[in-house]
Amino acid sequence: MALRRFFELLMVGFLAVGLTGCDVDVEDQGELPEVEVEEGEAPDVDVHGPDVDVQEEKETVTVPDVDVDTEEKEVTVPDVDIDVPEENEN
């Protein structure tokens, strides 16, 4: 379970580095399209929800009693070095 969590966090780290480790040069700024918008009106809606009555009562249920032992193990993990490209002056 802990090893799986470690690898999940490692993958999130790779994703973050992959997204921030890129050099993007914008060649054309582009422009927004021209649009015409007319006002509208939302429809009239009459909604009747159900009446809900919630109460609490005590119940006795059987639940497991679990004891978990942990131990340390040595595992091989990746060591990643990433060289980020330098920014161009545009």
Backbone atoms as SQL, in Angstrom:
CREATE TABLE atoms (id INTEGER PRIMARY KEY, chain TEXT, resi INTEGER, resn TEXT, atom TEXT, x REAL, y REAL, z REAL);
INSERT INTO atoms VALUES
  (1, 'A', 1, 'MET', 'N', 0.832, -1.191, 0.000),
  (2, 'A', 1, 'MET', 'CA', 0.000, 0.000, 0.000),
  (3, 'A', 1, 'MET', 'C', 0.872, 1.248, 0.000),
  (4, 'A', 2, 'ALA', 'N', 1.892, 1.285, 0.863),
  (5, 'A', 2, 'ALA', 'CA', 2.777, 2.448, 0.929),
  (6, 'A', 2, 'ALA', 'C', 3.607, 2.558, -0.343),
  (7, 'A', 3, 'LEU', 'N', 4.009, 1.426, -0.910),
  (8, 'A', 3, 'LEU', 'CA', 4.781, 1.444, -2.147),
  (9, 'A', 3, 'LEU', 'C', 3.935, 1.980, -3.297),
  (10, 'A', 4, 'ARG', 'N', 2.683, 1.601, -3.336),
  (11, 'A', 4, 'ARG', 'CA', 1.793, 2.102, -4.383),
  (12, 'A', 4, 'ARG', 'C', 1.612, 3.610, -4.237),
  (13, 'A', 5, 'ARG', 'N', 1.441, 4.082, -3.024),
  (14, 'A', 5, 'ARG', 'CA', 1.295, 5.524, -2.773),
  (15, 'A', 5, 'ARG', 'C', 2.562, 6.265, -3.204),
  (16, 'A', 6, 'PHE', 'N', 3.731, 5.662, -2.919),
  (17, 'A', 6, 'PHE', 'CA', 4.996, 6.260, -3.321),
  (18, 'A', 6, 'PHE', 'C', 5.054, 6.420, -4.836),
  (19, 'A', 7, 'PHE', 'N', 4.688, 5.372, -5.573),
  (20, 'A', 7, 'PHE', 'CA', 4.730, 5.450, -7.028),
  (21, 'A', 7, 'PHE', 'C', 3.693, 6.428, -7.574),
  (22, 'A', 8, 'GLU', 'N', 2.534, 6.549, -6.932),
  (23, 'A', 8, 'GLU', 'CA', 1.547, 7.544, -7.352),
  (24, 'A', 8, 'GLU', 'C', 2.110, 8.945, -7.198),
  (25, 'A', 9, 'LEU', 'N', 2.746, 9.223, -6.064),
  (26, 'A', 9, 'LEU', 'CA', 3.355, 10.535, -5.851),
  (27, 'A', 9, 'LEU', 'C', 4.508, 10.767, -6.820),
  (28, 'A', 10, 'LEU', 'N', 5.259, 9.723, -7.129),
  (29, 'A', 10, 'LEU', 'CA', 6.355, 9.838, -8.082),
  (30, 'A', 10, 'LEU', 'C', 5.824, 10.202, -9.467),
  (31, 'A', 11, 'MET', 'N', 4.726, 9.587, -9.882),
  (32, 'A', 11, 'MET', 'CA', 4.140, 9.887, -11.189),
  (33, 'A', 11, 'MET', 'C', 3.605, 11.314, -11.238),
  (34, 'A', 12, 'VAL', 'N', 3.023, 11.794, -10.149),
  (35, 'A', 12, 'VAL', 'CA', 2.562, 13.182, -10.092),
  (36, 'A', 12, 'VAL', 'C', 3.750, 14.119, -10.231),
  (37, 'A', 13, 'GLY', 'N', 4.861, 13.770, -9.602),
  (38, 'A', 13, 'GLY', 'CA', 6.076, 14.575, -9.731),
  (39, 'A', 13, 'GLY', 'C', 6.584, 14.604, -11.158),
  (40, 'A', 14, 'PHE', 'N', 6.601, 13.451, -11.833),
  (41, 'A', 14, 'PHE', 'CA', 7.017, 13.407, -13.233),
  (42, 'A', 14, 'PHE', 'C', 6.109, 14.269, -14.100),
  (43, 'A', 15, 'LEU', 'N', 4.817, 14.210, -13.851),
  (44, 'A', 15, 'LEU', 'CA', 3.866, 15.009, -14.619),
  (45, 'A', 15, 'LEU', 'C', 4.115, 16.492, -14.404),
  (46, 'A', 16, 'ALA', 'N', 4.346, 16.891, -13.168),
  (47, 'A', 16, 'ALA', 'CA', 4.598, 18.304, -12.876),
  (48, 'A', 16, 'ALA', 'C', 5.873, 18.779, -13.554),
  (49, 'A', 17, 'VAL', 'N', 6.924, 17.974, -13.500),
  (50, 'A', 17, 'VAL', 'CA', 8.185, 18.353, -14.148),
  (51, 'A', 17, 'VAL', 'C', 8.014, 18.372, -15.660),
  (52, 'A', 18, 'GLY', 'N', 7.279, 17.424, -16.193),
  (53, 'A', 18, 'GLY', 'CA', 7.056, 17.379, -17.635),
  (54, 'A', 18, 'GLY', 'C', 6.304, 18.591, -18.141),
  (55, 'A', 19, 'LEU', 'N', 5.369, 19.085, -17.352),
  (56, 'A', 19, 'LEU', 'CA', 4.597, 20.248, -17.780),
  (57, 'A', 19, 'LEU', 'C', 5.371, 21.546, -17.606),
  (58, 'A', 20, 'THR', 'N', 6.245, 21.614, -16.624),
  (59, 'A', 20, 'THR', 'CA', 6.985, 22.854, -16.385),
  (60, 'A', 20, 'THR', 'C', 8.360, 22.836, -17.026),
  (61, 'A', 21, 'GLY', 'N', 8.817, 21.716, -17.504),
  (62, 'A', 21, 'GLY', 'CA', 10.152, 21.618, -18.065),
  (63, 'A', 21, 'GLY', 'C', 10.201, 21.841, -19.556),
  (64, 'A', 22, 'CYS', 'N', 9.241, 22.568, -20.119),
  (65, 'A', 22, 'CYS', 'CA', 9.192, 22.831, -21.553),
  (66, 'A', 22, 'CYS', 'C', 9.419, 24.313, -21.805),
  (67, 'A', 23, 'ASP', 'N', 10.028, 24.631, -22.937),
  (68, 'A', 23, 'ASP', 'CA', 10.215, 26.012, -23.364),
  (69, 'A', 23, 'ASP', 'C', 9.279, 26.240, -24.537),
  (70, 'A', 24, 'VAL', 'N', 8.291, 27.097, -24.360),
  (71, 'A', 24, 'VAL', 'CA', 7.291, 27.354, -25.391),
  (72, 'A', 24, 'VAL', 'C', 7.475, 28.770, -25.906),
  (73, 'A', 25, 'ASP', 'N', 7.653, 28.919, -27.222),
  (74, 'A', 25, 'ASP', 'CA', 7.778, 30.226, -27.860),
  (75, 'A', 25, 'ASP', 'C', 6.515, 30.488, -28.664),
  (76, 'A', 26, 'VAL', 'N', 5.810, 31.588, -28.361),
  (77, 'A', 26, 'VAL', 'CA', 4.591, 31.951, -29.076),
  (78, 'A', 26, 'VAL', 'C', 4.988, 32.809, -30.267),
  (79, 'A', 27, 'GLU', 'N', 4.702, 32.336, -31.482),
  (80, 'A', 27, 'GLU', 'CA', 5.085, 33.059, -32.686),
  (81, 'A', 27, 'GLU', 'C', 3.988, 34.015, -33.137),
  (82, 'A', 28, 'ASP', 'N', 2.735, 33.676, -32.939),
  (83, 'A', 28, 'ASP', 'CA', 1.626, 34.528, -33.361),
  (84, 'A', 28, 'ASP', 'C', 0.705, 34.703, -32.163),
  (85, 'A', 29, 'GLN', 'N', 0.462, 35.946, -31.743),
  (86, 'A', 29, 'GLN', 'CA', -0.354, 36.212, -30.562),
  (87, 'A', 29, 'GLN', 'C', -1.821, 35.852, -30.787),
  (88, 'A', 30, 'GLY', 'N', -2.281, 35.888, -32.026),
  (89, 'A', 30, 'GLY', 'CA', -3.672, 35.566, -32.307),
  (90, 'A', 30, 'GLY', 'C', -4.598, 36.684, -31.884),
  (91, 'A', 31, 'GLU', 'N', -5.888, 36.503, -32.082),
  (92, 'A', 31, 'GLU', 'CA', -6.868, 37.506, -31.675),
  (93, 'A', 31, 'GLU', 'C', -8.195, 36.827, -31.396),
  (94, 'A', 32, 'LEU', 'N', -9.015, 37.508, -30.615),
  (95, 'A', 32, 'LEU', 'CA', -10.326, 36.972, -30.284),
  (96, 'A', 32, 'LEU', 'C', -11.289, 37.193, -31.443),
  (97, 'A', 33, 'PRO', 'N', -12.231, 36.284, -31.652),
  (98, 'A', 33, 'PRO', 'CA', -13.212, 36.490, -32.720),
  (99, 'A', 33, 'PRO', 'C', -14.227, 37.561, -32.321),
  (100, 'A', 34, 'GLU', 'N', -14.796, 38.213, -33.329),
  (101, 'A', 34, 'GLU', 'CA', -15.851, 39.191, -33.073),
  (102, 'A', 34, 'GLU', 'C', -17.185, 38.448, -33.056),
  (103, 'A', 35, 'VAL', 'N', -17.966, 38.678, -32.011),
  (104, 'A', 35, 'VAL', 'CA', -19.252, 38.004, -31.884),
  (105, 'A', 35, 'VAL', 'C', -20.310, 39.012, -31.473),
  (106, 'A', 36, 'GLU', 'N', -21.549, 38.726, -31.822),
  (107, 'A', 36, 'GLU', 'CA', -22.684, 39.535, -31.387),
  (108, 'A', 36, 'GLU', 'C', -23.523, 38.678, -30.451),
  (109, 'A', 37, 'VAL', 'N', -23.862, 39.247, -29.306),
  (110, 'A', 37, 'VAL', 'CA', -24.608, 38.502, -28.299),
  (111, 'A', 37, 'VAL', 'C', -25.860, 39.280, -27.945),
  (112, 'A', 38, 'GLU', 'N', -26.994, 38.581, -27.939),
  (113, 'A', 38, 'GLU', 'CA', -28.253, 39.196, -27.524),
  (114, 'A', 38, 'GLU', 'C', -28.642, 38.606, -26.176),
  (115, 'A', 39, 'GLU', 'N', -29.240, 39.459, -25.343),
  (116, 'A', 39, 'GLU', 'CA', -29.646, 38.981, -24.026),
  (117, 'A', 39, 'GLU', 'C', -30.774, 37.971, -24.153),
  (118, 'A', 40, 'GLY', 'N', -30.861, 37.115, -23.186),
  (119, 'A', 40, 'GLY', 'CA', -31.904, 36.107, -23.170),
  (120, 'A', 40, 'GLY', 'C', -32.620, 36.116, -21.838),
  (121, 'A', 41, 'GLU', 'N', -33.510, 35.164, -21.651),
  (122, 'A', 41, 'GLU', 'CA', -34.259, 35.073, -20.402),
  (123, 'A', 41, 'GLU', 'C', -34.306, 33.618, -19.978),
  (124, 'A', 42, 'ALA', 'N', -34.031, 33.386, -18.722),
  (125, 'A', 42, 'ALA', 'CA', -34.093, 32.028, -18.196),
  (126, 'A', 42, 'ALA', 'C', -35.553, 31.591, -18.083),
  (127, 'A', 43, 'PRO', 'N', -35.825, 30.315, -18.286),
  (128, 'A', 43, 'PRO', 'CA', -37.204, 29.841, -18.184),
  (129, 'A', 43, 'PRO', 'C', -37.681, 29.837, -16.730),
  (130, 'A', 44, 'ASP', 'N', -38.985, 29.983, -16.543),
  (131, 'A', 44, 'ASP', 'CA', -39.575, 29.867, -15.211),
  (132, 'A', 44, 'ASP', 'C', -39.690, 28.383, -14.872),
  (133, 'A', 45, 'VAL', 'N', -39.181, 28.025, -13.712),
  (134, 'A', 45, 'VAL', 'CA', -39.177, 26.622, -13.302),
  (135, 'A', 45, 'VAL', 'C', -39.767, 26.529, -11.906),
  (136, 'A', 46, 'ASP', 'N', -40.683, 25.586, -11.702),
  (137, 'A', 46, 'ASP', 'CA', -41.284, 25.347, -10.397),
  (138, 'A', 46, 'ASP', 'C', -40.936, 23.913, -10.000),
  (139, 'A', 47, 'VAL', 'N', -40.053, 23.761, -9.026),
  (140, 'A', 47, 'VAL', 'CA', -39.571, 22.440, -8.629),
  (141, 'A', 47, 'VAL', 'C', -40.049, 22.128, -7.221),
  (142, 'A', 48, 'HIS', 'N', -40.627, 20.940, -7.054),
  (143, 'A', 48, 'HIS', 'CA', -41.059, 20.474, -5.741),
  (144, 'A', 48, 'HIS', 'C', -40.249, 19.228, -5.409),
  (145, 'A', 49, 'GLY', 'N', -39.360, 19.336, -4.417),
  (146, 'A', 49, 'GLY', 'CA', -38.554, 18.195, -3.993),
  (147, 'A', 49, 'GLY', 'C', -39.291, 17.369, -2.964),
  (148, 'A', 50, 'PRO', 'N', -38.788, 16.174, -2.691),
  (149, 'A', 50, 'PRO', 'CA', -39.441, 15.315, -1.701),
  (150, 'A', 50, 'PRO', 'C', -39.185, 15.826, -0.284),
  (151, 'A', 51, 'ASP', 'N', -40.077, 15.495, 0.626),
  (152, 'A', 51, 'ASP', 'CA', -39.866, 15.778, 2.041),
  (153, 'A', 51, 'ASP', 'C', -39.046, 14.627, 2.616),
  (154, 'A', 52, 'VAL', 'N', -37.937, 14.954, 3.252),
  (155, 'A', 52, 'VAL', 'CA', -37.041, 13.937, 3.798),
  (156, 'A', 52, 'VAL', 'C', -36.993, 14.100, 5.307),
  (157, 'A', 53, 'ASP', 'N', -37.236, 13.000, 6.022),
  (158, 'A', 53, 'ASP', 'CA', -37.187, 13.000, 7.476),
  (159, 'A', 53, 'ASP', 'C', -36.042, 12.084, 7.896),
  (160, 'A', 54, 'VAL', 'N', -35.014, 12.648, 8.523),
  (161, 'A', 54, 'VAL', 'CA', -33.839, 11.879, 8.927),
  (162, 'A', 54, 'VAL', 'C', -33.793, 11.824, 10.446),
  (163, 'A', 55, 'GLN', 'N', -33.621, 10.618, 10.966),
  (164, 'A', 55, 'GLN', 'CA', -33.511, 10.422, 12.402),
  (165, 'A', 55, 'GLN', 'C', -32.312, 9.524, 12.680),
  (166, 'A', 56, 'GLU', 'N', -31.841, 9.525, 13.909),
  (167, 'A', 56, 'GLU', 'CA', -30.739, 8.657, 14.311),
  (168, 'A', 56, 'GLU', 'C', -31.245, 7.625, 15.300),
  (169, 'A', 57, 'GLU', 'N', -30.691, 6.427, 15.193),
  (170, 'A', 57, 'GLU', 'CA', -30.991, 5.400, 16.168),
  (171, 'A', 57, 'GLU', 'C', -29.734, 4.562, 16.374),
  (172, 'A', 58, 'LYS', 'N', -29.575, 4.010, 17.541),
  (173, 'A', 58, 'LYS', 'CA', -28.395, 3.216, 17.874),
  (174, 'A', 58, 'LYS', 'C', -28.604, 1.779, 17.412),
  (175, 'A', 59, 'GLU', 'N', -27.568, 1.223, 16.782),
  (176, 'A', 59, 'GLU', 'CA', -27.570, -0.168, 16.340),
  (177, 'A', 59, 'GLU', 'C', -26.238, -0.790, 16.740),
  (178, 'A', 60, 'THR', 'N', -26.229, -2.067, 16.988),
  (179, 'A', 60, 'THR', 'CA', -25.000, -2.792, 17.274),
  (180, 'A', 60, 'THR', 'C', -24.631, -3.584, 16.028),
  (181, 'A', 61, 'VAL', 'N', -23.410, -3.345, 15.543),
  (182, 'A', 61, 'VAL', 'CA', -22.941, -4.049, 14.349),
  (183, 'A', 61, 'VAL', 'C', -21.595, -4.696, 14.655),
  (184, 'A', 62, 'THR', 'N', -21.277, -5.743, 13.916),
  (185, 'A', 62, 'THR', 'CA', -20.002, -6.428, 14.072),
  (186, 'A', 62, 'THR', 'C', -18.997, -5.797, 13.120),
  (187, 'A', 63, 'VAL', 'N', -17.850, -5.391, 13.673),
  (188, 'A', 63, 'VAL', 'CA', -16.799, -4.785, 12.852),
  (189, 'A', 63, 'VAL', 'C', -15.509, -5.561, 13.065),
  (190, 'A', 64, 'PRO', 'N', -14.637, -5.613, 12.070),
  (191, 'A', 64, 'PRO', 'CA', -13.383, -6.351, 12.231),
  (192, 'A', 64, 'PRO', 'C', -12.399, -5.595, 13.114),
  (193, 'A', 65, 'ASP', 'N', -11.603, -6.354, 13.852),
  (194, 'A', 65, 'ASP', 'CA', -10.521, -5.793, 14.658),
  (195, 'A', 65, 'ASP', 'C', -9.228, -6.243, 13.987),
  (196, 'A', 66, 'VAL', 'N', -8.566, -5.322, 13.290),
  (197, 'A', 66, 'VAL', 'CA', -7.407, -5.666, 12.474),
  (198, 'A', 66, 'VAL', 'C', -6.156, -5.049, 13.077),
  (199, 'A', 67, 'ASP', 'N', -5.128, -5.864, 13.238),
  (200, 'A', 67, 'ASP', 'CA', -3.824, -5.380, 13.678),
  (201, 'A', 67, 'ASP', 'C', -2.872, -5.491, 12.489),
  (202, 'A', 68, 'VAL', 'N', -2.212, -4.394, 12.149),
  (203, 'A', 68, 'VAL', 'CA', -1.309, -4.374, 11.004),
  (204, 'A', 68, 'VAL', 'C', 0.107, -4.131, 11.494),
  (205, 'A', 69, 'ASP', 'N', 1.006, -5.036, 11.127),
  (206, 'A', 69, 'ASP', 'CA', 2.417, -4.875, 11.464),
  (207, 'A', 69, 'ASP', 'C', 3.136, -4.315, 10.242),
  (208, 'A', 70, 'THR', 'N', 4.086, -3.407, 10.474),
  (209, 'A', 70, 'THR', 'CA', 4.859, -2.846, 9.370),
  (210, 'A', 70, 'THR', 'C', 6.328, -3.145, 9.586),
  (211, 'A', 71, 'GLU', 'N', 7.057, -3.169, 8.494),
  (212, 'A', 71, 'GLU', 'CA', 8.492, -3.366, 8.552),
  (213, 'A', 71, 'GLU', 'C', 9.130, -2.541, 7.446),
  (214, 'A', 72, 'GLU', 'N', 10.401, -2.215, 7.615),
  (215, 'A', 72, 'GLU', 'CA', 11.109, -1.457, 6.596),
  (216, 'A', 72, 'GLU', 'C', 11.798, -2.422, 5.646),
  (217, 'A', 73, 'LYS', 'N', 11.701, -2.110, 4.328),
  (218, 'A', 73, 'LYS', 'CA', 12.375, -2.894, 3.312),
  (219, 'A', 73, 'LYS', 'C', 13.127, -1.931, 2.414),
  (220, 'A', 74, 'GLU', 'N', 14.224, -2.386, 1.863),
  (221, 'A', 74, 'GLU', 'CA', 14.985, -1.571, 0.932),
  (222, 'A', 74, 'GLU', 'C', 14.527, -1.916, -0.477),
  (223, 'A', 75, 'VAL', 'N', 14.099, -0.881, -1.221),
  (224, 'A', 75, 'VAL', 'CA', 13.633, -1.073, -2.586),
  (225, 'A', 75, 'VAL', 'C', 14.407, -0.133, -3.500),
  (226, 'A', 76, 'THR', 'N', 14.469, -0.477, -4.771),
  (227, 'A', 76, 'THR', 'CA', 15.128, 0.365, -5.759),
  (228, 'A', 76, 'THR', 'C', 14.107, 1.346, -6.318),
  (229, 'A', 77, 'VAL', 'N', 14.458, 2.630, -6.286),
  (230, 'A', 77, 'VAL', 'CA', 13.569, 3.668, -6.811),
  (231, 'A', 77, 'VAL', 'C', 14.318, 4.454, -7.873),
  (232, 'A', 78, 'PRO', 'N', 13.607, 5.046, -8.835),
  (233, 'A', 78, 'PRO', 'CA', 14.288, 5.800, -9.894),
  (234, 'A', 78, 'PRO', 'C', 14.867, 7.109, -9.377),
  (235, 'A', 79, 'ASP', 'N', 16.004, 7.495, -9.943),
  (236, 'A', 79, 'ASP', 'CA', 16.640, 8.782, -9.667),
  (237, 'A', 79, 'ASP', 'C', 16.667, 9.517, -10.999),
  (238, 'A', 80, 'VAL', 'N', 15.858, 10.567, -11.140),
  (239, 'A', 80, 'VAL', 'CA', 15.663, 11.239, -12.418),
  (240, 'A', 80, 'VAL', 'C', 16.281, 12.624, -12.373),
  (241, 'A', 81, 'ASP', 'N', 17.126, 12.939, -13.359),
  (242, 'A', 81, 'ASP', 'CA', 17.679, 14.273, -13.534),
  (243, 'A', 81, 'ASP', 'C', 17.094, 14.851, -14.814),
  (244, 'A', 82, 'ILE', 'N', 16.572, 16.073, -14.746),
  (245, 'A', 82, 'ILE', 'CA', 15.953, 16.712, -15.903),
  (246, 'A', 82, 'ILE', 'C', 16.642, 18.039, -16.151),
  (247, 'A', 83, 'ASP', 'N', 17.101, 18.259, -17.397),
  (248, 'A', 83, 'ASP', 'CA', 17.691, 19.526, -17.799),
  (249, 'A', 83, 'ASP', 'C', 16.622, 20.328, -18.524),
  (250, 'A', 84, 'VAL', 'N', 16.233, 21.468, -17.956),
  (251, 'A', 84, 'VAL', 'CA', 15.202, 22.325, -18.533),
  (252, 'A', 84, 'VAL', 'C', 15.862, 23.237, -19.559),
  (253, 'A', 85, 'PRO', 'N', 15.291, 23.374, -20.780),
  (254, 'A', 85, 'PRO', 'CA', 15.894, 24.252, -21.782),
  (255, 'A', 85, 'PRO', 'C', 15.852, 25.703, -21.330),
  (256, 'A', 86, 'GLU', 'N', 16.872, 26.473, -21.755),
  (257, 'A', 86, 'GLU', 'CA', 16.924, 27.883, -21.410),
  (258, 'A', 86, 'GLU', 'C', 15.898, 28.649, -22.230),
  (259, 'A', 87, 'GLU', 'N', 15.415, 29.771, -21.680),
  (260, 'A', 87, 'GLU', 'CA', 14.417, 30.578, -22.375),
  (261, 'A', 87, 'GLU', 'C', 15.074, 31.389, -23.475),
  (262, 'A', 88, 'ASN', 'N', 14.383, 31.507, -24.614),
  (263, 'A', 88, 'ASN', 'CA', 14.835, 32.379, -25.696),
  (264, 'A', 88, 'ASN', 'C', 14.336, 33.781, -25.428),
  (265, 'A', 89, 'GLU', 'N', 15.110, 34.770, -25.792),
  (266, 'A', 89, 'GLU', 'CA', 14.673, 36.151, -25.600),
  (267, 'A', 89, 'GLU', 'C', 13.892, 36.580, -26.832),
  (268, 'A', 90, 'ASN', 'N', 12.559, 36.636, -26.732),
  (269, 'A', 90, 'ASN', 'CA', 11.685, 37.064, -27.841),
  (270, 'A', 90, 'ASN', 'C', 10.965, 38.309, -27.456);
